[in-house]
Amino acid sequence: MLESMGLPLPGETALISAALYAGTTHKLGIASVIGVAALAAILGDNLGYLIGRTIGFKLLARYGRFIRLDEARLKIGQYLFLRHGGKIVFFGRFIAFLRAFAALLAGANRMAWPKFLLMNALGGGTWAALFGGGAYVFGEAIDRIAGPVGYGLLAVGVVFAAAGLIFFRRHEKELAARAHAAFPGPLPVRTGGQAPLPDDVGR
């Protein structure tokens, strides 16, 4: 749960260890291990989403210029989560870095909560079932497999991140135009009487 809120803790290692213990000693039920892991992942992600939505975006809007996140780029972030947020949340559960920060980013970029909740629940449940069930079934063999698989997924994530960065730099102006069309006017920040965000008006 704490990992899903954005803290760099070994949630996946804890899940695999508990499932291995359940499979070798039978002192824990694997259904309980998977259920607790899935519930913790979902709850932690929702708390991370809440943190990102309440203070994350405001901090980015106020101080983002110091890390080259101007208004145009913040709008692009909102636009990408509006269009592809579900994929980011679901597949981020299986990639070490994104597992800790996807929920915070989803909240900060104003992804609609019902869609976030659905994709988060699907991702958390699938992740817990695959890794927990796999560790239980394969026993100690999974301990030798999990490392290479984890590194492989991390490598895939790095490749996709690099490809995304290259794509972003080549198409930043086009994305900025699309984002401005989706979010016309000043960057919407939930304070005072400013305009509601798209997810607040049913988009």
N, C-alpha and C positions, 0 to 999 in steps of 0.2 A: 504494500500500500504506500509506504514511504517512498519507494523508488518511483512509483507512478506519479507521485506529487512533485517530482523533480530532484529528489536527493539521489546522489550516485551510489546506490546500495545494490548488492548482488541478489536481486529478487529471483532471477532465473536459476541461479545456483542454489538458492534456498528451496525452490520448488523441486529441482532435480534431486537434491539431497533427501528431502522428505519422501519423495516417491521411491527412491532407492531403498530407504529405510523401511518403507511400507512393504516393498517387494521382497526384501531379504529377511525381515523379522516378523512380518504380519502383525505387528503391534499397532499399526495404524491402518485404517481403511483407505484405499486409494481414492474412493469416491469423496471422502472427507477432505483429503489432500487437494484434489482437483477443485472441489467446491470452494474451499477456503481461499485457494490461490486465485481463482476466477473472481470471487467476490472482492478480495482485497485489491486486485488489479482494477476492477471497475470502480470501486469506491475511491481509491487513490487517484485514478484518472479524473473522476468528477470533482474531487477537491482541487486537483491541479488546474482543471478547467476553470473552476470558480476563482482561484487565485489569479490566473491569467486574465480572466475577463474583468475582474474588479480593479486590479491595480496594475497588471502587466501592460495593458495597452496604454494606460495613462502615462506610465513611466517611459514607454517607447515614444509616445507622442511628444513628451516634454524633453527627453534627453537623447532620443534616437539620432539627432543630428550629429552628436559627438562620435557616433560609430557609423556615420554615413547612411543613416536611415532617415531620409527626409520624407516629406509628406507624400511624394509620388511613390516612393518605395513602400511606405506603409500601406498605401492604397493597393499596391500590387500584391502585398501579402494577404490583405483581406480578400482580394479578388481570387487569388489562387486557392485559398481555403474555401471560398464560396463555391468554386468550381470543382475542386479535387480534394476537399477536406476529408471526405469519407475514406478515400484510399490512403491518405496520409495517416489517419488515425488507426485504421485496421492493420496495415502492413508495418506501421511504426512499432507495433507491439512485438514484432519479431526481430527488430534491429536494436542493438544495445543502446546506442546514443538516443535514438528517437523514442525508445520505450520510456525514458525518463522525462523527455521534454515535449512530446507530441501534444499532450493534453494542455500544458501551459501555452504552447503556441496556438492551439485551437481556440482557447479562451481569449488570448490576447488579440487574435485576428477575427474575433466575433463570429466564429462558426456557429450555426444555429444549434442550440442545445439538443433538441429532439434527434436530429441527425447524428450529432456527436454521441449521444447516449446509445443509439442503435449500433453504430459502427464500433464504439468502444466496447459494448457488451459482446458483440460478435467476436471482436479481436481478442478480448480478455478470455472469453470462454474457449475459443479455439486454441489459443496459446497454452492455457492451462491443461487442456485435454491432450494436446499433442506432446508437450514436453513432460507433463506428469505421467500420462499413460505410457509414453515411450520409455521413460525411465523405469516404470514399474514392470513393464513387459520384458524389456531387454536386460534388466538388472545391471550388473556391473559393466556390461559391454557398453551401455550408453555413456558411461563416464569417459570412455576412450573416444566415443563418437561426438559427444556434445562439444568438446573443445574445438575440433576441426569444423564442425557445423557452425558453431558460434562465430569463429573467425571468418568462415566462408560468408556467412550472412553479413558480418560487419564489412568485409571486403566488397560485397555486392552493394551495400549501403553507401560506402565511400565512392564507388564507381558511379552510382546513380546521382550522388550529391555533386560530384565533379561534372558529370554530364549536365545536370540541372544548372550548375553555375555557368557553364559555357553557354548553354541555351539562353539563360537569363541575360547574360551580357550581350548576346547577339540580338536578342529580341526585346530588350528592356523598353525601348521607345514604343514598340507595338503593344506590349503588355501594359505600359503606363497609360496609353490611349484607351485601351479596353477597360482598365481599372477606373479611369476618370469617367468613362461613360456609365459604369456601374455605380460609381460613388461620386456623382457630380457635386461641385461646390466644395466648401471647406471640409477637411477631414472630420468625419463624425466622431466625436468623443462624447460619451454618455454623461454630460454635465448640463445642468440648467435646461434651457429650452432649445437645445440644438436638435437638428433633425434626427429621426429614428434611423437605425441601421436597417438594411434590407431584410434581415431575418426577423425584425420586429414588425414588418408589415406584410408578412406571409410569404416572402420569397424563399 
